[in-house]
Amino acid sequence: MNITRENIDALNAVVKVDIVKDDYSDKVEKILSDYRKSANIPGFRKGHVPMGMVKKQYGKAVLVDEVNKLLQDALGKYLVEEKLDVLGNPLPKPQDDLDWDADAFSFEFELGLAPEFEVKLKSKKAITHYNIIADDKMINNQVEHIQKQYGKLVSQTEVTENSEITGKFSNEEKEIENVATITLDKVKGKTNAKKLIGAKVGDLMTLKTKGLFNDDHDLMTFLKVSHDDARGLDIEVNFEVSEINERELADLNQELFDKLFGPKVITTVTELKERIKTDSEKQFAQQGDQKLLNDVTEYLVENTKFNLPAEFLQKWMQTAGEEPMTEEQAKEEYEKSEKSMRYQLIEGKLIAEHNLQVQFEELKTFAMEMIKGQMAQFGQMNPSEKELEDITARIMSNQDEVKRLSEQLMSQKLLDFYKTEANLKTKDITYDDFVKEFYS
């Protein structure tokens, strides 16, 4: 067997594999001999079928199968030995005139080669790492939310600004008939609020859905309509009031603190606010980190310049999936996925150059810490070592879970790496401002 490579350019090559009879003949003969021993052919005793007849019936199929096995094995070894970094898989060049009656065969494969490039992590302009803080307004709102959640309902005779109003929304044409409880802080505009203030149990009013709530998604909840129907919904609905209550705020006392956090963990309103601030900012840190990860990824893709073997990759995409693609479909898919392919190459280079690979023991520890965190959420604060080991072992035996955890740990490793190596600046921002700036 002989394997040669012709480099077309820096990103494309053709590998030629020459196979001669000595490479496959012994294997083919052995398989045919085994077939002869077990073949059931009418007119011949088992094991006494003439070899010529076995070759005639099975020879071509066995030859094709063995040559293909030999070919794939040799090509795989060649790529490893030559340390060729290929994209996609080798593509066999069409051979309509291949003669399987010959003794020697030649096969050619197109290769898409990974580009050479350098990753410069230090940007001239600093990338912002947002430190999301819980301000006094948010903390006070959270305290009030807790007081409402643990407060008691007091019946009212008519709707006021602080009422919880239960009633039935209906519209015959759209088949809407749903009982819901709303509060005036959900209602958009003074005009709509005025229609509700002063209403009594049994009152029936007509409301326009367009601009009824501050968030159109509330239409899905209160009217029980689909996301598509809620978008731009502009109809009139009847609303019949069936119950009016005001939620009396719970006292901020030791009984409430113990109910929330356990006996004597929190003893003052100041401690409660500090706890809310700490817990909130822990959650916000994850959002700030995700934003940083996205921004560094965007920077690297935009500023790390290299070419890809686009023509080869589009050709490969036509046959790589479960369903074959047309040339046009492959081109469209390539354009959609080019950015992610570029980042995968950049990420792979950073992982290799800075030894960021995920090790088994690291993954096991990561899984165990995740399990401890989840158990703590359900009140299991001190699980035994054996319990943790058993759950971790079950998770680590599931390949899909291992893959998911590996991706999470790798993201964390890259994030930690970016925090130390990239040119970053920290900016404090309230949660409300963060949401307005990046998600509104």
Backbone torsions as a table, in degrees:
resi	resn	phi	psi	omega
1	MET	NA	141.5	-179.7
2	ASN	-135.2	131.8	179.4
3	ILE	-122.5	127.4	179.0
4	THR	-129.2	156.8	-179.8
5	ARG	-130.8	136.1	174.1
6	GLU	-116.3	118.7	177.4
7	ASN	-82.5	115.2	-179.9
8	ILE	-73.7	-46.5	173.4
9	ASP	-156.8	-166.4	-175.5
10	ALA	-67.0	-18.4	-174.2
11	LEU	-118.1	-3.5	-176.7
12	ASN	-137.6	141.2	177.9
13	ALA	-147.1	161.2	174.4
14	VAL	-124.4	127.0	177.8
15	VAL	-105.2	130.7	178.7
16	LYS	-110.9	128.6	179.9
17	VAL	-116.0	117.5	177.4
18	ASP	-102.2	123.7	-179.8
19	ILE	-117.7	129.2	179.0
20	VAL	-110.5	170.8	-173.4
21	LYS	-58.7	-38.1	-179.1
22	ASP	-61.3	-22.9	-178.0
23	ASP	-72.9	-28.5	-172.2
24	TYR	-125.8	-15.6	-169.3
25	SER	-60.4	-44.9	-178.4
26	ASP	-60.7	-43.6	-178.8
27	LYS	-65.1	-44.0	179.9
28	VAL	-63.0	-44.2	179.8
29	GLU	-60.8	-41.7	-178.9
30	LYS	-64.2	-43.5	-179.3
31	ILE	-65.1	-42.8	179.3
32	LEU	-65.1	-36.3	177.5
33	SER	-64.3	-40.4	177.1
34	ASP	-66.9	-37.4	176.5
35	TYR	-61.0	-42.1	-177.5
36	ARG	-59.9	-38.4	-178.5
37	LYS	-67.8	-29.9	-174.3
38	SER	-111.2	-4.9	-175.7
39	ALA	-67.8	135.8	174.3
40	ASN	-107.5	98.0	-179.7
41	ILE	-118.8	124.2	-178.5
42	PRO	-51.9	134.9	177.8
43	GLY	95.5	-6.0	-179.2
44	PHE	-131.0	140.5	173.7
45	ARG	-70.1	149.9	179.6
46	LYS	-58.6	127.6	-179.6
47	GLY	90.2	-3.4	-178.8
48	HIS	-119.8	20.6	176.4
49	VAL	-73.8	132.3	179.2
50	PRO	-57.7	137.7	-179.2
51	MET	-59.3	-34.0	179.9
52	GLY	-61.2	-38.2	179.2
53	MET	-70.1	-39.1	178.2
54	VAL	-62.6	-44.0	179.7
55	LYS	-63.1	-40.0	-179.1
56	LYS	-64.5	-39.2	-175.6
57	GLN	-81.9	-39.5	-172.2
58	TYR	-116.9	-13.8	-169.6
59	GLY	-55.8	-47.0	-175.5
60	LYS	-64.9	-44.4	-178.3
61	ALA	-64.2	-41.9	179.5
62	VAL	-65.5	-42.6	179.6
63	LEU	-60.0	-49.3	-179.2
64	VAL	-60.1	-44.5	-178.4
65	ASP	-63.1	-45.3	-177.1
66	GLU	-70.5	-38.0	177.9
67	VAL	-64.3	-41.5	178.4
68	ASN	-64.6	-40.8	177.0
69	LYS	-62.1	-46.3	-179.7
70	LEU	-61.4	-41.3	-178.8
71	LEU	-63.5	-49.2	-179.0
72	GLN	-64.3	-40.8	179.9
73	ASP	-64.7	-45.5	-177.8
74	ALA	-66.1	-40.8	-179.4
75	LEU	-65.7	-42.6	178.4
76	GLY	-60.8	-45.5	179.6
77	LYS	-64.5	-37.9	-178.9
78	TYR	-63.4	-44.8	-179.4
79	LEU	-62.5	-38.2	178.9
80	VAL	-69.5	-47.9	-177.1
81	GLU	-64.0	-37.6	-179.2
82	GLU	-83.8	-4.6	-179.8
83	LYS	54.7	44.8	179.8
84	LEU	-85.7	124.7	178.6
85	ASP	-92.9	98.8	-173.8
86	VAL	-104.0	153.3	175.0
87	LEU	-104.2	139.0	-175.9
88	GLY	66.6	-148.6	177.7
89	ASN	-123.9	154.3	175.6
90	PRO	-55.7	138.0	179.9
91	LEU	-106.6	118.4	178.6
92	PRO	-66.7	134.8	176.4
93	LYS	-77.3	138.0	-177.8
94	PRO	-57.1	139.4	177.5
95	GLN	-136.9	83.2	-177.8
96	ASP	-71.5	-22.4	-174.8
97	ASP	-102.4	21.0	-178.0
98	LEU	-66.0	126.9	-178.8
99	ASP	-102.5	105.1	-178.5
100	TRP	-76.8	-4.1	175.7
101	ASP	-87.3	-8.1	178.2
102	ALA	-76.1	168.0	178.8
103	ASP	-91.0	-25.5	-176.5
104	ALA	-124.3	148.8	-177.1
105	PHE	-135.9	148.3	175.1
106	SER	-126.3	134.4	179.7
107	PHE	-128.8	143.8	178.5
108	GLU	-123.5	141.1	-179.7
109	PHE	-128.7	135.5	173.5
110	GLU	-85.4	139.2	177.4
111	LEU	-121.4	138.9	169.4
112	GLY	-101.9	119.2	-174.3
113	LEU	-95.9	140.3	176.9
114	ALA	-66.9	139.3	-177.4
115	PRO	-74.5	156.9	171.6
116	GLU	-90.7	133.1	179.5
117	PHE	-159.5	166.9	179.2
118	GLU	-119.1	136.3	179.0
119	VAL	-100.1	120.5	176.6
120	LYS	-107.6	106.5	-175.1
121	LEU	-80.8	-26.6	-177.4
122	LYS	-80.9	103.4	178.8
123	SER	-80.6	151.1	177.3
124	LYS	-64.2	-44.1	177.9
125	LYS	-95.6	128.3	-177.1
126	ALA	-63.4	140.2	175.6
127	ILE	-88.7	135.3	-175.3
128	THR	-82.2	128.6	170.9
129	HIS	-105.2	111.4	-174.6
130	TYR	-81.7	125.3	174.8
131	ASN	-100.0	102.0	-172.9
132	ILE	-83.9	122.3	-176.1
133	ILE	-110.8	151.5	174.6
134	ALA	-92.1	109.0	-178.2
135	ASP	-83.8	174.5	-176.5
136	ASP	-59.0	-40.6	-179.6
137	LYS	-58.3	-47.2	-178.4
138	MET	-66.3	-42.6	-179.1
139	ILE	-63.0	-43.9	179.6
140	ASN	-64.6	-38.1	176.2
141	ASN	-63.0	-38.5	179.8
142	GLN	-67.6	-39.2	176.9
143	VAL	-61.6	-44.1	179.3
144	GLU	-64.8	-37.4	177.9
145	HIS	-61.2	-42.7	178.3
146	ILE	-63.0	-42.8	179.7
147	GLN	-62.7	-39.3	177.7
148	LYS	-68.0	-42.5	-177.5
149	GLN	-60.6	-39.1	-177.3
150	TYR	-102.2	6.0	177.2
151	GLY	-80.6	-175.7	180.0
152	LYS	-120.6	152.8	-179.8
153	LEU	-84.8	134.6	176.7
154	VAL	-119.2	124.6	-177.6
155	SER	-66.0	142.9	178.6
156	GLN	-124.5	157.6	179.1
157	THR	-88.8	-26.1	177.7
158	GLU	-147.7	160.4	-174.7
159	VAL	-73.1	132.3	171.6
160	THR	-121.5	-180.0	-178.3
161	GLU	-60.8	-26.4	-176.5
162	ASN	-101.1	12.4	-174.6
163	SER	-77.2	151.7	164.8
164	GLU	-104.7	117.4	-171.2
165	ILE	-109.2	119.6	176.4
166	THR	-102.9	133.6	-179.6
167	GLY	-166.5	177.6	-177.7
168	LYS	-110.6	123.4	172.1
169	PHE	-86.7	137.1	178.4
170	SER	-148.3	146.0	172.9
171	ASN	-155.0	114.5	-173.0
172	GLU	-64.2	-43.2	-176.7
173	GLU	-60.5	-44.2	-178.5
174	LYS	-90.8	4.9	179.6
175	GLU	55.6	42.2	177.3
176	ILE	-94.2	128.6	175.9
177	GLU	-158.0	94.0	-173.8
178	ASN	-144.5	132.1	176.2
179	VAL	-87.8	130.6	-178.0
180	ALA	-146.1	158.2	175.6
181	THR	-113.0	124.2	-177.4
182	ILE	-122.5	159.3	173.3
183	THR	-124.0	154.8	-173.3
184	LEU	-68.4	-20.4	177.7
185	ASP	-69.9	-14.6	175.8
186	LYS	-86.0	-21.1	-174.9
187	VAL	-81.6	137.5	-176.0
188	LYS	-93.6	128.0	172.3
189	GLY	83.4	151.6	-178.1
190	LYS	-70.5	-31.8	-177.6
191	THR	-61.5	-47.1	179.6
192	ASN	-67.2	-39.4	-179.5
193	ALA	-63.5	-39.7	-178.9
194	LYS	-62.3	-32.5	178.6
195	LYS	-63.9	-30.0	-176.0
196	LEU	-92.5	-35.5	-178.2
197	ILE	-64.7	128.9	-179.1
198	GLY	94.3	-9.7	179.9
199	ALA	-66.7	151.4	179.8
200	LYS	-119.2	164.7	177.4
201	VAL	-57.6	132.2	-179.1
202	GLY	97.4	-15.4	179.6
203	ASP	-66.8	142.4	177.5
204	LEU	-120.2	127.4	-179.8
205	MET	-133.0	159.8	178.1
206	THR	-108.4	129.2	-178.2
207	LEU	-124.5	144.3	174.2
208	LYS	-90.2	132.2	-177.0
209	THR	-72.0	-28.6	-179.4
210	LYS	-68.3	118.1	179.7
211	GLY	74.0	19.9	-178.6
212	LEU	-75.2	-40.1	-177.8
213	PHE	-118.0	155.2	178.1
214	ASN	-60.6	-33.4	179.7
215	ASP	-122.2	119.3	-179.0
216	ASP	-59.8	-22.8	178.5
217	HIS	-63.8	-22.7	177.9
218	ASP	-63.9	-24.3	176.1
219	LEU	-60.1	-36.4	178.5
220	MET	-61.8	-42.0	-176.9
221	THR	-74.2	-49.3	-171.8
222	PHE	-81.0	-29.7	-179.2
223	LEU	-103.2	-7.9	-177.3
224	LYS	55.1	55.2	174.6
225	VAL	-116.6	162.1	-177.9
226	SER	-72.5	166.5	178.7
227	HIS	-59.3	-43.4	-178.7
228	ASP	-65.6	-40.0	-179.7
229	ASP	-69.7	-34.4	-177.4
230	ALA	-68.6	-32.5	-177.3
231	ARG	-66.3	115.3	177.7
232	GLY	70.9	17.5	-178.4
233	LEU	-63.7	125.2	-176.7
234	ASP	-135.1	81.6	179.2
235	ILE	-138.2	173.0	172.9
236	GLU	-101.1	137.8	176.8
237	VAL	-126.2	147.5	172.8
238	ASN	-86.5	144.2	175.4
239	PHE	-132.4	113.5	-179.2
240	GLU	-105.0	119.2	-176.3
241	VAL	-75.2	127.7	179.5
242	SER	-116.3	-19.7	-178.1
243	GLU	-158.5	139.5	178.0
244	ILE	-130.0	125.2	179.3
245	ASN	-136.6	156.4	169.1
246	GLU	-120.5	135.2	-178.8
247	ARG	-87.9	115.7	178.0
248	GLU	-78.7	125.6	-175.0
249	LEU	-66.9	139.5	176.0
250	ALA	-69.4	146.9	175.9
251	ASP	-70.3	142.0	176.7
252	LEU	-85.1	79.9	-177.3
253	ASN	-124.9	-179.6	-176.0
254	GLN	-63.0	-34.0	179.1
255	GLU	-60.0	-44.8	178.9
256	LEU	-68.1	-42.6	179.4
257	PHE	-59.3	-43.0	-179.4
258	ASP	-65.8	-36.9	179.1
259	LYS	-64.7	-35.8	-177.5
260	LEU	-79.3	-42.4	-168.5
261	PHE	-125.8	-2.2	-176.0
262	GLY	99.5	162.6	-174.4
263	PRO	-57.4	123.5	170.2
264	LYS	62.5	11.9	177.2
265	VAL	-68.6	-43.5	175.3
266	ILE	-119.1	133.0	-176.9
267	THR	-124.7	-10.1	-179.3
268	THR	-137.8	162.6	176.9
269	VAL	-63.6	-36.5	178.1
270	THR	-60.2	-45.5	177.8
271	GLU	-63.5	-37.8	178.4
272	LEU	-60.6	-46.3	-179.1
273	LYS	-65.8	-38.2	177.5
274	GLU	-63.7	-40.3	179.3
275	ARG	-66.1	-42.7	177.8
276	ILE	-61.3	-43.4	-179.9
277	LYS	-61.9	-46.7	-179.1
278	THR	-63.3	-49.0	-177.9
279	ASP	-64.7	-40.5	-179.5
280	SER	-64.8	-44.6	-176.0
281	GLU	-70.5	-24.2	172.6
282	LYS	-64.8	-43.3	178.7
283	GLN	-69.0	-40.0	-179.7
284	PHE	-63.7	-33.1	-178.3
285	ALA	-57.7	-36.5	178.9
286	GLN	-63.9	-38.9	179.3
287	GLN	-70.6	-38.5	176.5
288	GLY	-64.1	-40.0	178.8
289	ASP	-66.7	-39.5	179.4
290	GLN	-65.4	-39.2	177.0
291	LYS	-62.9	-41.5	178.4
292	LEU	-63.7	-44.6	179.3
293	LEU	-59.1	-44.0	178.8
294	ASN	-63.6	-41.8	-177.2
295	ASP	-69.8	-39.5	178.1
296	VAL	-67.5	-40.4	177.0
297	THR	-58.4	-46.8	179.7
298	GLU	-61.0	-43.4	179.9
299	TYR	-62.0	-46.6	-176.8
300	LEU	-63.5	-42.7	-179.4
301	VAL	-65.4	-41.1	-177.2
302	GLU	-73.4	-28.3	-171.3
303	ASN	-111.9	-1.0	175.0
304	THR	-103.8	102.5	-171.2
305	LYS	-93.0	127.2	171.6
306	PHE	-163.0	159.0	177.7
307	ASN	-94.4	157.0	175.0
308	LEU	-119.6	152.8	175.1
309	PRO	-75.3	73.4	-170.1
310	ALA	-58.8	-45.0	-177.8
311	GLU	-62.2	-43.4	178.4
312	PHE	-62.9	-47.2	-176.3
313	LEU	-63.1	-37.2	177.4
314	GLN	-67.2	-38.4	177.9
315	LYS	-65.4	-41.8	179.7
316	TRP	-64.7	-40.2	-179.4
317	MET	-61.2	-27.3	-178.9
318	GLN	-62.3	-26.7	-176.5
319	THR	-120.7	-2.4	-172.1
320	ALA	-78.4	-29.5	-174.9
321	GLY	-85.9	-179.5	178.6
322	GLU	-65.6	-37.4	178.3
323	GLU	-110.6	131.1	178.2
324	PRO	-63.5	148.9	179.6
325	MET	-110.0	154.0	170.4
326	THR	-78.4	170.3	178.8
327	GLU	-60.5	-40.7	179.6
328	GLU	-66.4	-42.9	179.5
329	GLN	-62.8	-41.4	-179.6
330	ALA	-65.0	-38.7	178.7
331	LYS	-64.3	-42.7	179.5
332	GLU	-64.5	-42.9	180.0
333	GLU	-65.5	-38.9	178.7
334	TYR	-62.4	-43.8	-179.5
335	GLU	-62.7	-35.2	178.5
336	LYS	-69.6	-38.1	-171.4
337	SER	-100.3	-1.9	-176.4
338	GLU	-58.6	-42.9	-177.5
339	LYS	-61.4	-45.3	-179.4
340	SER	-68.1	-34.2	176.7
341	MET	-63.9	-41.2	179.2
342	ARG	-62.2	-44.9	-178.7
343	TYR	-66.8	-36.2	178.0
344	GLN	-59.7	-40.3	178.2
345	LEU	-67.5	-42.7	178.7
346	ILE	-63.3	-47.1	-179.8
347	GLU	-60.6	-44.9	179.6
348	GLY	-59.4	-39.3	179.5
349	LYS	-66.8	-43.7	178.4
350	LEU	-62.6	-42.0	-179.8
351	ILE	-62.7	-44.5	-178.5
352	ALA	-69.1	-45.6	-175.1
353	GLU	-71.0	-27.1	-175.6
354	HIS	-114.5	13.9	173.7
355	ASN	53.6	53.4	-178.5
356	LEU	-99.0	15.7	-177.3
357	GLN	-60.8	148.9	178.1
358	VAL	-83.8	122.3	177.8
359	GLN	-95.1	154.1	-175.1
360	PHE	-58.7	-47.2	-177.5
361	GLU	-64.0	-36.7	175.8
362	GLU	-61.4	-44.3	-178.3
363	LEU	-64.8	-40.6	179.3
364	LYS	-62.6	-46.0	179.1
365	THR	-62.5	-42.3	179.1
366	PHE	-60.7	-44.8	179.3
367	ALA	-63.0	-41.4	-178.7
368	MET	-64.3	-42.3	178.9
369	GLU	-65.6	-37.4	178.2
370	MET	-64.3	-42.4	179.4
371	ILE	-63.5	-43.4	178.9
372	LYS	-59.4	-42.1	179.1
373	GLY	-63.4	-42.0	-179.9
374	GLN	-67.4	-39.6	179.5
375	MET	-66.3	-36.2	179.7
376	ALA	-62.9	-34.1	179.4
377	GLN	-63.5	-25.3	-179.9
378	PHE	-103.4	19.0	173.3
379	GLY	86.7	1.3	178.2
380	GLN	-92.1	88.1	-171.8
381	MET	-82.1	-27.5	-175.7
382	ASN	-129.9	66.2	177.8
383	PRO	-66.9	150.4	179.9
384	SER	-72.3	158.7	179.2
385	GLU	-60.9	-39.3	-179.5
386	LYS	-65.5	-41.4	179.4
387	GLU	-61.6	-44.0	178.0
388	LEU	-64.0	-43.2	-179.8
389	GLU	-62.4	-42.1	-178.0
390	ASP	-65.5	-44.4	-179.9
391	ILE	-66.2	-41.8	179.3
392	THR	-62.0	-41.9	-180.0
393	ALA	-61.4	-40.1	179.5
394	ARG	-64.5	-43.4	-179.4
395	ILE	-65.7	-42.5	-176.7
396	MET	-70.6	-12.9	177.8
397	SER	-87.4	-7.2	179.8
398	ASN	-99.8	113.5	-174.9
399	GLN	-60.3	-39.0	-179.9
400	ASP	-64.9	-40.8	178.5
401	GLU	-65.9	-41.6	179.3
402	VAL	-61.5	-41.9	179.2
403	LYS	-63.5	-44.7	-178.8
404	ARG	-63.0	-45.2	179.8
405	LEU	-66.3	-38.3	178.7
406	SER	-61.3	-41.4	179.2
407	GLU	-65.3	-40.8	178.9
408	GLN	-64.0	-44.6	-178.7
409	LEU	-66.7	-38.6	178.8
410	MET	-64.8	-39.6	176.6
411	SER	-60.6	-40.2	179.4
412	GLN	-66.3	-41.2	178.8
413	LYS	-62.5	-44.6	179.5
414	LEU	-64.7	-40.7	178.7
415	LEU	-60.7	-47.0	178.5
416	ASP	-61.0	-38.9	179.2
417	PHE	-65.1	-44.9	179.1
418	TYR	-62.6	-38.1	-178.7
419	LYS	-62.7	-30.3	-178.8
420	THR	-94.3	-29.2	-171.1
421	GLU	-105.8	-25.5	-177.5
422	ALA	-82.3	161.7	177.0
423	ASN	-85.1	100.2	-174.4
424	LEU	-118.5	154.5	168.7
425	LYS	-131.2	143.5	-178.3
426	THR	-97.8	136.7	178.8
427	LYS	-131.4	123.1	174.9
428	ASP	-75.4	138.2	-179.6
429	ILE	-151.2	141.0	176.8
430	THR	-72.7	158.5	-178.7
431	TYR	-61.7	-43.1	179.8
432	ASP	-59.6	-44.0	-179.7
433	ASP	-67.7	-36.2	178.0
434	PHE	-62.1	-46.3	-180.0
435	VAL	-65.1	-43.5	-179.9
436	LYS	-61.6	-42.1	-174.4
437	GLU	-73.0	-35.0	-170.7
438	PHE	-116.9	-14.7	-175.6
439	TYR	-125.9	-7.6	-179.1
440	SER	-76.4	NA	NA
